[in-house]
Amino acid sequence: MSSPSRSAVLITMGDPCGIGPEVILKTLRAVPAALPIVVIGDLAVFQRTAARLKLRVPSWRLLTLHDDPARLPPGCYLADLGCRASFQ
């Protein structure tokens, strides 16, 4: 008999300049390390947010996409990024 497969929890970071990275860091610090979590986002954004909040970046699996949201300061927006996200 084969063992049952475990499903992972997949979480997207959302807007790198929004509250998503902060909410994920604060929420996942209370989640047991054994829970399989995959976060889609940018490591540099999580590192910057964690440093600002004096938190550590948990050891979840992180998938990074092709854009470079780390170059954007928190709270800013660029119309071309929203346009590309909406129409690609």
Rosetta blueprint (number, residue, H / E / L):
1 M L
2 S L
3 S L
4 P L
5 S L
6 R L
7 S L
8 A L
9 V E
10 L E
11 I E
12 T E
13 M L
14 G L
15 D L
16 P L
17 C L
18 G L
19 I L
20 G H
21 P H
22 E H
23 V H
24 I H
25 L H
26 K H
27 T H
28 L H
29 R L
30 A L
31 V L
32 P L
33 A L
34 A L
35 L L
36 P L
37 I E
38 V E
39 V E
40 I E
41 G L
42 D L
43 L H
44 A H
45 V H
46 F H
47 Q H
48 R H
49 T H
50 A H
51 A H
52 R H
53 L H
54 K L
55 L L
56 R L
57 V L
58 P L
59 S L
60 W L
61 R E
62 L E
63 L E
64 T L
65 L L
66 H L
67 D L
68 D L
69 P H
70 A H
71 R H
72 L L
73 P L
74 P L
75 G L
76 C L
77 Y L
78 L L
79 A H
80 D H
81 L H
82 G H
83 C H
84 R H
85 A H
86 S H
87 F H
88 Q L
